[in-house]
Amino acid sequence: MSDPIGVIHGRFQMLHLGHMEYLLAGKARCERLIIGISNPDATVTRFSSASPHRSLEEANPLTYFERYEMIRGSLLESGVSREEFDIVPFPVNCPELLFNYVPQKAKFYMTLYDQWSLEKKAMLEGLGCAVEVMWQRTDADRLTSGTEVRERIRSGQPWAHLVPPFVYQYMTQQGIDQRLREKA
């Protein structure tokens, strides 16, 4: 039996195939998936010693809206009905704000890769959230990372094979890939 509402979160600072594995695994566990975009803007982005790079400007080049568009388009492209998911801000660095965006009584799906993942899990559990770990892997087991995709774009290396087709099309049509190269 699936959960009525599930919540997944991430920065999605380049939606890639690893993110799609995560999103689709979460959707398979619930009737309606709420996807929280963390670091939605600079006002709720905070430093964490467990993952210092996540708060840096160069690690957050995409706007909330751009990430929203990529997630929505990629899920639709994957066959998920628009009625089965919502996309909201998820200010993970300001836990006191989370329940303005997501229901506390939902099931919170996570994957664990590093110390930062463990900190977020503990924080959510401390808020009384039901957390389900879908899998635990090492960084070496990742399909790819947003950092790798951004670095490949900035250096002019092939990157289309690391992202859903919709993301590649969106990035190139909107000139976001060019913007990233110019900031390199």
Backbone as CSV, one residue per row, in Angstrom:
resi,resn,N_x,N_y,N_z,CA_x,CA_y,CA_z,C_x,C_y,C_z
1,MET,0.847,-1.182,0.000,0.000,0.000,0.000,0.887,1.238,0.000
2,SER,0.566,2.184,-0.840,1.386,3.388,-0.920,0.889,4.451,0.057
3,ASP,1.801,5.353,0.395,1.460,6.474,1.264,0.592,7.465,0.491
4,PRO,-0.324,8.154,1.169,-1.128,9.145,0.449,-0.265,10.309,-0.068
5,ILE,0.609,10.843,0.805,1.445,11.980,0.411,2.884,11.708,0.823
6,GLY,3.778,11.893,-0.120,5.207,11.777,0.146,5.892,13.091,-0.155
7,VAL,7.005,13.331,0.525,7.798,14.542,0.303,9.234,14.133,0.009
8,ILE,9.782,14.738,-1.014,11.194,14.583,-1.384,11.767,15.981,-1.467
9,HIS,13.038,16.103,-1.174,13.636,17.436,-1.304,15.054,17.341,-1.857
10,GLY,15.497,18.433,-2.430,16.854,18.530,-2.934,17.089,19.911,-3.521
11,ARG,18.350,20.231,-3.761,18.660,21.522,-4.401,18.362,21.456,-5.887
12,PHE,18.611,20.316,-6.506,18.381,20.134,-7.940,19.091,21.213,-8.749
13,GLN,20.339,21.490,-8.350,21.112,22.527,-9.031,21.812,21.940,-10.247
14,MET,21.070,21.303,-10.941,21.123,20.722,-12.262,20.432,19.391,-12.112
15,LEU,19.199,19.352,-12.499,18.443,18.113,-12.429,19.119,17.092,-13.336
16,HIS,19.538,15.977,-12.766,20.260,14.964,-13.526,19.595,13.596,-13.360
17,LEU,20.166,12.587,-13.994,19.555,11.264,-13.983,19.505,10.644,-12.586
18,GLY,20.466,10.945,-11.734,20.404,10.480,-10.350,19.216,11.075,-9.615
19,HIS,18.942,12.353,-9.865,17.758,12.982,-9.278,16.487,12.311,-9.783
20,MET,16.463,11.979,-11.062,15.265,11.338,-11.612,15.040,9.965,-10.984
21,GLU,16.099,9.218,-10.749,15.966,7.935,-10.059,15.322,8.155,-8.690
22,TYR,15.787,9.150,-7.970,15.305,9.524,-6.645,13.837,9.959,-6.696
23,LEU,13.506,10.862,-7.622,12.137,11.361,-7.728,11.158,10.243,-8.097
24,LEU,11.528,9.434,-9.054,10.629,8.363,-9.498,10.482,7.268,-8.443
25,ALA,11.534,6.993,-7.692,11.427,6.020,-6.592,10.493,6.553,-5.509
26,GLY,10.564,7.841,-5.227,9.650,8.448,-4.265,8.216,8.398,-4.755
27,LYS,8.017,8.741,-6.016,6.662,8.744,-6.579,6.060,7.341,-6.551
28,ALA,6.876,6.325,-6.735,6.375,4.944,-6.706,5.863,4.553,-5.323
29,ARG,6.237,5.301,-4.296,5.854,4.972,-2.922,4.626,5.731,-2.429
30,CYS,4.104,6.657,-3.234,2.991,7.469,-2.734,2.030,7.827,-3.855
31,GLU,0.858,8.259,-3.459,-0.147,8.684,-4.432,0.179,10.073,-4.972
32,ARG,0.606,10.971,-4.101,0.938,12.344,-4.494,2.294,12.688,-3.902
33,LEU,3.192,13.150,-4.746,4.548,13.490,-4.318,4.718,15.003,-4.295
34,ILE,5.188,15.500,-3.173,5.533,16.917,-3.070,7.051,17.006,-3.144
35,ILE,7.537,17.762,-4.117,8.970,17.906,-4.340,9.385,19.270,-3.822
36,GLY,10.218,19.250,-2.793,10.699,20.487,-2.196,12.036,20.888,-2.778
37,ILE,12.125,22.122,-3.249,13.378,22.648,-3.776,14.065,23.414,-2.653
38,SER,15.189,22.871,-2.182,15.919,23.548,-1.108,16.790,24.654,-1.698
39,ASN,17.247,25.537,-0.830,17.934,26.757,-1.255,17.105,27.470,-2.328
40,PRO,15.813,27.731,-2.039,14.984,28.368,-3.064,15.450,29.788,-3.404
41,ASP,16.061,30.452,-2.438,16.647,31.769,-2.695,17.679,32.063,-1.615
42,ALA,18.429,33.123,-1.803,19.545,33.442,-0.908,19.110,33.746,0.525
43,THR,17.861,34.163,0.731,17.429,34.524,2.076,17.287,33.320,2.999
44,VAL,17.147,32.117,2.427,17.007,30.918,3.255,18.105,29.894,2.949
45,THR,19.218,30.360,2.446,20.372,29.498,2.189,21.384,29.755,3.294
46,ARG,21.761,28.702,4.000,22.676,28.836,5.127,23.863,27.888,4.963
47,PHE,24.949,28.239,5.588,26.161,27.429,5.604,25.955,26.213,6.497
48,SER,26.479,25.071,6.068,26.519,23.874,6.905,27.916,23.295,6.810
49,SER,28.546,23.067,7.941,29.895,22.499,7.929,29.902,21.082,7.370
50,ALA,28.755,20.395,7.390,28.674,19.042,6.846,28.724,19.045,5.316
51,SER,28.414,20.184,4.722,28.429,20.302,3.258,28.632,21.763,2.883
52,PRO,29.833,22.280,3.108,30.068,23.720,2.945,29.809,24.262,1.540
53,HIS,30.046,23.462,0.504,29.884,23.974,-0.860,28.434,24.271,-1.225
54,ARG,27.478,23.642,-0.550,26.064,23.810,-0.910,25.548,25.228,-0.746
55,SER,26.207,26.017,0.047,25.736,27.384,0.263,26.436,28.401,-0.631
56,LEU,27.431,27.965,-1.388,28.183,28.895,-2.230,27.376,29.308,-3.460
57,GLU,27.584,30.539,-3.885,26.866,31.060,-5.052,27.119,30.212,-6.297
58,GLU,28.378,29.796,-6.518,28.685,29.017,-7.717,28.049,27.625,-7.703
59,ALA,27.649,27.148,-6.535,26.973,25.858,-6.434,25.451,26.006,-6.581
60,ASN,24.986,27.232,-6.694,23.554,27.511,-6.786,23.259,28.478,-7.939
61,PRO,23.660,28.116,-9.165,23.516,29.060,-10.274,22.104,29.160,-10.858
62,LEU,21.254,28.187,-10.580,19.918,28.173,-11.175,18.893,28.785,-10.228
63,THR,17.946,29.485,-10.795,16.888,30.066,-9.981,15.901,28.991,-9.550
64,TYR,15.102,29.324,-8.570,14.024,28.423,-8.160,13.141,28.098,-9.362
65,PHE,12.765,29.121,-10.134,11.878,28.918,-11.268,12.492,27.983,-12.308
66,GLU,13.763,28.148,-12.604,14.422,27.267,-13.572,14.406,25.820,-13.098
67,ARG,14.677,25.607,-11.822,14.650,24.246,-11.271,13.238,23.683,-11.285
68,TYR,12.272,24.516,-10.941,10.862,24.119,-10.990,10.500,23.638,-12.390
69,GLU,10.842,24.423,-13.389,10.529,24.077,-14.772,11.176,22.759,-15.183
70,MET,12.434,22.557,-14.799,13.134,21.328,-15.169,12.527,20.101,-14.502
71,ILE,12.170,20.221,-13.242,11.545,19.104,-12.529,10.191,18.781,-13.145
72,ARG,9.370,19.807,-13.325,8.027,19.587,-13.890,8.123,18.938,-15.269
73,GLY,8.919,19.517,-16.149,9.036,18.986,-17.506,9.585,17.579,-17.547
74,SER,10.551,17.290,-16.698,11.167,15.953,-16.691,10.230,14.898,-16.128
75,LEU,9.452,15.252,-15.116,8.485,14.285,-14.584,7.386,14.006,-15.604
76,LEU,6.895,15.049,-16.249,5.880,14.845,-17.287,6.444,13.988,-18.420
77,GLU,7.674,14.277,-18.823,8.347,13.505,-19.867,8.474,12.026,-19.475
78,SER,8.611,11.772,-18.161,8.747,10.403,-17.648,7.407,9.705,-17.468
79,GLY,6.313,10.396,-17.766,5.000,9.777,-17.687,4.259,9.982,-16.382
80,VAL,4.772,10.834,-15.494,4.069,11.115,-14.246,3.016,12.178,-14.539
81,SER,1.792,11.915,-14.160,0.688,12.846,-14.375,0.859,14.097,-13.521
82,ARG,0.507,15.245,-14.072,0.651,16.521,-13.345,-0.161,16.530,-12.053
83,GLU,-1.230,15.788,-11.992,-2.057,15.731,-10.785,-1.389,14.936,-9.665
84,GLU,-0.316,14.218,-9.983,0.330,13.354,-8.999,1.507,14.008,-8.274
85,PHE,1.838,15.249,-8.607,2.963,15.897,-7.930,2.783,17.408,-7.843
86,ASP,3.431,17.972,-6.847,3.521,19.417,-6.664,4.978,19.748,-6.405
87,ILE,5.351,20.979,-6.694,6.723,21.445,-6.474,6.635,22.710,-5.635
88,VAL,7.381,22.718,-4.533,7.301,23.829,-3.585,8.701,24.202,-3.083
89,PRO,8.854,25.390,-2.512,10.114,25.706,-1.833,10.278,24.792,-0.620
90,PHE,11.516,24.509,-0.278,11.816,23.660,0.876,13.061,24.226,1.556
91,PRO,12.883,25.244,2.396,14.024,25.898,3.038,14.626,25.030,4.151
92,VAL,15.346,23.993,3.746,15.890,23.007,4.672,16.799,23.645,5.725
93,ASN,17.423,24.760,5.391,18.293,25.447,6.347,17.525,26.273,7.368
94,CYS,16.234,26.394,7.179,15.364,27.111,8.111,14.205,26.189,8.473
95,PRO,14.483,25.152,9.263,13.455,24.139,9.523,12.166,24.700,10.112
96,GLU,12.260,25.834,10.789,11.057,26.431,11.368,10.073,26.891,10.291
97,LEU,10.524,26.975,9.043,9.660,27.405,7.938,9.079,26.251,7.121
98,LEU,9.605,25.044,7.291,9.241,23.935,6.406,7.743,23.670,6.312
99,PHE,7.051,23.718,7.425,5.647,23.327,7.409,4.734,24.424,6.859
100,ASN,5.323,25.517,6.393,4.580,26.483,5.593,4.425,25.964,4.162
101,TYR,5.236,24.973,3.784,5.288,24.494,2.401,4.894,23.034,2.224
102,VAL,5.126,22.224,3.240,4.830,20.794,3.149,4.066,20.342,4.394
103,PRO,3.228,19.307,4.244,2.494,18.819,5.415,3.402,17.993,6.329
104,GLN,3.338,18.261,7.611,4.160,17.530,8.577,3.791,16.054,8.607
105,LYS,2.552,15.727,8.323,2.078,14.339,8.427,2.395,13.491,7.198
106,ALA,3.087,14.042,6.225,3.479,13.275,5.041,4.622,12.332,5.399
107,LYS,4.927,11.413,4.491,6.117,10.572,4.621,7.238,11.288,3.892
108,PHE,8.376,11.455,4.551,9.527,12.149,3.982,10.527,11.114,3.491
109,TYR,10.694,11.037,2.180,11.601,10.071,1.569,12.981,10.700,1.400
110,MET,13.988,9.908,1.707,15.360,10.393,1.603,16.272,9.315,1.055
111,THR,17.399,9.760,0.568,18.517,8.878,0.268,19.695,9.414,1.059
112,LEU,20.548,8.533,1.498,21.682,8.941,2.321,22.981,8.689,1.568
113,TYR,23.813,9.729,1.498,25.109,9.623,0.836,26.251,10.119,1.713
114,ASP,25.964,11.042,2.622,27.047,11.735,3.318,26.551,12.273,4.663
115,GLN,27.426,12.988,5.338,27.102,13.570,6.645,25.936,14.555,6.539
116,TRP,25.896,15.327,5.461,24.804,16.286,5.273,23.461,15.554,5.220
117,SER,23.391,14.423,4.534,22.156,13.638,4.479,21.734,13.187,5.875
118,LEU,22.705,12.745,6.657,22.401,12.304,8.020,21.906,13.462,8.884
119,GLU,22.486,14.637,8.710,22.022,15.820,9.457,20.584,16.170,9.090
120,LYS,20.261,16.139,7.807,18.893,16.456,7.382,17.906,15.422,7.919
121,LYS,18.292,14.164,7.887,17.421,13.107,8.419,17.140,13.354,9.896
122,ALA,18.191,13.627,10.676,18.027,13.890,12.107,17.161,15.126,12.345
123,MET,17.341,16.158,11.532,16.549,17.379,11.674,15.074,17.083,11.422
124,LEU,14.775,16.358,10.339,13.379,16.038,10.025,12.757,15.168,11.113
125,GLU,13.490,14.182,11.577,12.980,13.338,12.660,12.771,14.161,13.920
126,GLY,13.656,15.111,14.189,13.513,15.993,15.350,12.272,16.869,15.264
127,LEU,11.830,17.138,14.048,10.596,17.917,13.848,9.349,17.038,13.920
128,GLY,9.541,15.739,14.109,8.413,14.813,14.209,7.985,14.217,12.882
129,CYS,8.805,14.342,11.859,8.466,13.806,10.535,8.762,12.305,10.466
130,ALA,7.917,11.595,9.741,8.157,10.181,9.454,9.095,10.128,8.249
131,VAL,10.307,9.606,8.456,11.321,9.555,7.407,11.507,8.114,6.958
132,GLU,11.515,7.923,5.647,11.832,6.622,5.076,13.084,6.776,4.226
133,VAL,14.112,6.021,4.552,15.340,6.023,3.763,15.148,5.023,2.625
134,MET,15.167,5.528,1.410,14.964,4.652,0.245,16.225,3.859,-0.070
135,TRP,17.397,4.462,0.119,18.658,3.752,-0.015,19.770,4.578,0.586
136,GLN,20.841,3.874,0.929,22.054,4.518,1.424,23.199,4.062,0.534
137,ARG,23.928,5.032,0.000,25.045,4.767,-0.911,26.194,5.697,-0.558
138,THR,27.333,5.398,-1.136,28.463,6.308,-0.995,28.477,7.247,-2.194
139,ASP,29.246,8.315,-2.112,29.389,9.219,-3.251,29.891,8.478,-4.484
140,ALA,30.713,7.466,-4.287,31.240,6.687,-5.412,30.142,5.933,-6.153
141,ASP,29.013,5.694,-5.488,27.903,4.962,-6.094,26.909,5.865,-6.829
142,ARG,27.110,7.171,-6.785,26.193,8.102,-7.448,26.247,7.926,-8.953
143,LEU,25.098,8.095,-9.603,25.061,8.073,-11.067,25.840,9.268,-11.624
144,THR,25.633,10.414,-11.012,26.336,11.649,-11.339,26.002,12.641,-10.226
145,SER,26.428,13.868,-10.375,26.096,14.902,-9.401,25.863,16.216,-10.135
146,GLY,25.165,17.127,-9.485,24.974,18.448,-10.066,26.307,19.136,-10.294
147,THR,27.245,18.921,-9.376,28.583,19.510,-9.525,29.237,19.024,-10.807
148,GLU,29.167,17.711,-11.066,29.773,17.174,-12.284,29.128,17.770,-13.531
149,VAL,27.812,17.849,-13.535,27.121,18.385,-14.708,27.502,19.849,-14.914
150,ARG,27.479,20.648,-13.846,27.846,22.067,-13.977,29.280,22.230,-14.465
151,GLU,30.199,21.420,-13.921,31.605,21.507,-14.348,31.764,21.131,-15.815
152,ARG,31.016,20.124,-16.260,31.093,19.722,-17.672,30.554,20.843,-18.573
153,ILE,29.473,21.455,-18.188,28.928,22.562,-18.980,29.945,23.698,-19.043
154,ARG,30.466,24.078,-17.882,31.409,25.207,-17.823,32.676,24.961,-18.641
155,SER,33.104,23.700,-18.729,34.348,23.395,-19.441,34.115,22.947,-20.885
156,GLY,32.858,22.948,-21.321,32.559,22.582,-22.696,32.593,21.088,-22.986
157,GLN,32.543,20.263,-21.965,32.536,18.804,-22.140,31.102,18.313,-22.363
158,PRO,30.932,17.148,-22.969,29.583,16.587,-23.159,28.883,16.375,-21.814
159,TRP,27.602,16.700,-21.778,26.835,16.547,-20.543,25.402,16.073,-20.780
160,ALA,24.949,16.055,-22.015,23.559,15.679,-22.312,23.216,14.283,-21.791
161,HIS,24.188,13.372,-21.768,23.941,11.995,-21.336,23.723,11.872,-19.821
162,LEU,23.944,12.963,-19.078,23.812,12.940,-17.622,22.480,13.498,-17.126
163,VAL,21.686,14.055,-18.032,20.441,14.715,-17.644,19.273,14.177,-18.462
164,PRO,18.049,14.341,-17.961,16.884,13.957,-18.767,16.848,14.786,-20.064
165,PRO,16.295,14.231,-21.132,16.216,14.982,-22.385,15.578,16.364,-22.223
166,PHE,14.527,16.451,-21.418,13.867,17.745,-21.215,14.840,18.777,-20.652
167,VAL,15.672,18.370,-19.703,16.618,19.309,-19.077,17.611,19.826,-20.107
168,TYR,18.144,18.933,-20.925,19.091,19.377,-21.945,18.430,20.385,-22.887
169,GLN,17.237,20.065,-23.328,16.512,20.962,-24.234,16.230,22.302,-23.558
170,TYR,15.742,22.265,-22.334,15.412,23.490,-21.604,16.663,24.348,-21.399
171,MET,17.730,23.732,-20.946,18.974,24.470,-20.677,19.513,25.145,-21.930
172,THR,19.499,24.431,-23.035,20.061,25.001,-24.260,19.116,26.024,-24.885
173,GLN,17.815,25.767,-24.868,16.862,26.719,-25.446,16.791,28.019,-24.650
174,GLN,16.950,27.924,-23.340,16.887,29.118,-22.495,18.243,29.819,-22.385
175,GLY,19.287,29.223,-22.929,20.619,29.823,-22.865,21.279,29.703,-21.498
176,ILE,20.757,28.813,-20.663,21.310,28.660,-19.316,22.696,28.028,-19.385
177,ASP,22.889,27.094,-20.303,24.214,26.493,-20.457,25.248,27.555,-20.842
178,GLN,24.871,28.462,-21.716,25.770,29.553,-22.117,26.064,30.463,-20.928
179,ARG,25.045,30.764,-20.143,25.229,31.606,-18.953,26.241,30.973,-17.991
180,LEU,26.150,29.653,-17.815,27.090,28.969,-16.923,28.504,29.015,-17.479
181,ARG,28.642,28.856,-18.781,29.985,28.926,-19.393,30.587,30.317,-19.242
182,GLU,29.766,31.342,-19.380,30.267,32.715,-19.273,30.718,33.055,-17.864
183,LYS,30.125,32.393,-16.860,30.518,32.644,-15.461,31.732,31.831,-15.043
184,ALA,32.164,30.895,-15.904,33.283,29.998,-15.546,34.581,30.760,-15.369
